[in-house]
Amino acid sequence: MQQFIESLNSRFKESGAKEMLSWFLQEYRGRIAFSTSLGAEDQVITHMISTLPGKLFIFTLDTGRMFQETYDLIEVTRKKYHCNIQVCFPDAAGVEEMVKTRGVNLFYESVENRKRCCHVRKIQPLTRALQGMKVWITGLRREQSITRSDTPLVELETEMDLIKVNPLINWSNDEVWNYISRFHVPVNELHRKGYPSIGCMPCTRPVAPGEDIRSGRWWWELPQFRECGIHRKSK
């Protein structure tokens, strides 16, 4: 499989994001999923997908701690692109047990607690949503953070046995926003209020001009820990 992954990276190293998406949509029809956080990059991908033939499973994770602006954007996106974005929730019993034993704001107390919260609210429902899929599309970019600086275009997600495709991995922040402007792509209103990266409400804050775009996520932690665990290091 790793040889196949390397061949895909070689094949698409000079290709555009839309060309990559088109190929995977055709080759893996019915077995391909796109997980969207409704962030700027994911909105670009949603727009691209809407212009291509073929269907795929589009879903988002509702952790129960989201901003209202994110919920509003789900509806705007559904209506504009005539797409069904399935909203996936964490297991209620798991959330209740975690809150009972560690507190409602456990994530501020330690990296271990924060990762536990992300595991219950994000990783477990993500794993369920991707069951039966062969390809997982994401909006990752290398420029986003030091934890993503060596991420390839295509990688093997070994724990879920998936081909993970990152069509915007080489895009700059300017390229993302130029695309959004050119095609009038709807985005989260919080972007205009200083939130370049948006996750759960208690774990996201606005950043000052010139600050790293991911510095508003889990800002109380060191940069090397600022991942929820969804995007694990793959081979």
Protein Blocks (a to p, Z undefined) as FASTA:
>chain_A
ZZmmmmmmmmmmmpcfklmmmmmmmmmgoiaccddehiaklmmmmmmmmmpgcidddddd
dehpacfklmmmmmmmmmmnopacddddddfklmmmmmmmnojklmmmpmklmmmmmmmm
mmmmmmmmmgoiabdcdfbdfklpmklmmccfbdcdfknopacddfklmpcfklmmmmmm
mnopacdfklmnopabccdfklgccddehiafklmgoklbcfklmcghlagcdZZ
